[in-house]
Amino acid sequence: MSTGLTDEDISRKHKMFTAGPYVISKAGLNNVINKYHGEFSVRGVLFMAISPGLIDNGQFGQPTEKQQKRGYEQFLQFQTEYPHFKGPFTNEESVGHIMKVIENSSVAGGNGGTVVSHFGNRQWL
């Protein structure tokens, strides 16, 4: 599991400054996935990283006023670029999306070593 937050273009465009250590660790994971793909794809083993999308798993519980303001500003930015985005998924919705990506991915299909969203591409929301 990875995150679209590692996408440098999106981070730069939306001035996303939060979660530095998390993003750094996921960027490292993405490179490990790529290296394992290089080693094991010849055996038909698929290694890829999938971002589950934005999920409401309780982390939005009791935000401070500042966090609420920043979160709302970020949400408005996202809706400008992704008008279909209505907010976080439930865990169940995310799993459904991820399973579709997995079912439609293969080494032969060129999916190995990639980092994709819950849509199976680089559309993060």
C-alpha positions in Angstrom: 0.0 0.0 0.0 1.3 3.4 -1.0 0.0 6.9 -1.3 -0.6 9.5 -4.0 1.1 11.9 -1.7 4.4 10.7 -3.1 3.4 12.2 -6.5 5.7 15.2 -6.7 3.6 17.0 -9.2 0.5 16.8 -7.2 2.3 17.8 -4.0 3.9 20.8 -5.7 0.7 21.9 -7.4 -1.5 21.7 -4.2 1.3 22.9 -1.9 0.9 19.8 0.3 3.2 20.2 3.2 1.8 17.7 5.7 2.9 14.1 6.5 6.5 14.5 5.6 7.9 11.4 7.4 4.9 9.3 6.1 5.5 10.4 2.5 9.3 9.8 2.8 8.7 6.3 4.0 6.2 5.6 1.2 8.5 7.0 -1.4 11.1 4.5 -0.1 8.6 1.7 -0.3 7.8 2.7 -3.9 11.5 2.2 -4.8 11.6 -1.1 -3.1 8.5 -2.2 -5.1 10.3 -1.2 -8.3 13.5 -3.1 -7.3 11.5 -6.2 -6.5 9.7 -6.0 -9.8 13.1 -5.9 -11.5 14.2 -9.0 -9.7 11.1 -11.1 -9.7 9.1 -10.1 -12.9 11.0 -12.7 -14.9 9.4 -15.3 -12.7 6.0 -13.8 -13.2 5.7 -12.3 -9.8 3.8 -9.0 -9.8 5.0 -6.3 -7.5 3.2 -3.0 -7.5 2.1 -0.3 -5.0 -1.5 0.8 -4.8 -2.8 3.9 -3.0 -6.1 3.1 -1.3 -7.4 6.6 -1.8 -8.5 9.0 0.9 -10.1 6.9 3.6 -12.0 8.0 6.7 -10.7 5.6 9.3 -11.1 8.0 12.3 -8.1 10.2 11.7 -10.4 13.2 11.1 -12.0 12.8 14.6 -11.3 16.0 16.6 -9.4 18.4 14.4 -8.4 21.8 15.8 -9.8 24.9 14.2 -6.6 25.4 12.2 -6.7 21.8 11.0 -10.4 22.2 10.0 -9.6 25.4 8.0 -6.6 23.9 6.2 -8.5 20.7 5.5 -11.4 22.6 4.0 -9.1 24.6 1.8 -7.4 21.4 0.6 -10.8 19.9 0.0 -11.8 22.8 -2.2 -8.5 22.6 -4.2 -9.2 18.9 -4.7 -12.7 19.5 -5.9 -11.5 22.0 -8.5 -9.3 19.4 -10.1 -11.4 16.4 -9.3 -15.1 17.5 -9.4 -16.3 14.0 -8.8 -14.5 13.9 -5.4 -17.0 14.1 -2.6 -14.8 13.2 0.3 -13.1 10.2 1.9 -14.1 6.6 1.2 -15.2 4.0 3.8 -12.8 1.1 4.3 -15.2 -1.1 2.4 -15.3 1.2 -0.7 -11.6 1.4 -0.8 -11.1 -2.4 -0.6 -13.6 -2.7 -3.5 -11.6 -0.4 -5.7 -8.3 -2.0 -4.7 -9.5 -5.5 -5.6 -10.6 -4.3 -9.1 -7.1 -2.9 -9.6 -5.5 -6.2 -8.5 -7.8 -8.3 -10.6 -6.9 -6.2 -13.7 -3.1 -6.1 -13.2 -0.4 -8.4 -14.3 3.3 -8.5 -15.1 2.5 -9.2 -18.8 0.1 -6.1 -18.8 3.0 -3.9 -17.8 1.8 -3.2 -14.2 4.9 -4.4 -12.5 6.9 -1.8 -10.5 4.2 0.8 -10.8 2.6 3.0 -8.2 -1.1 3.5 -9.0 -4.2 4.9 -7.4 -7.3 3.0 -6.4 -8.4 3.6 -10.0 -5.4 1.7 -11.4 -3.8 4.9 -12.8 -2.3 8.1 -11.5 -5.6 9.8 -10.7 -5.3 10.0 -6.9 -8.8 11.3 -6.1 
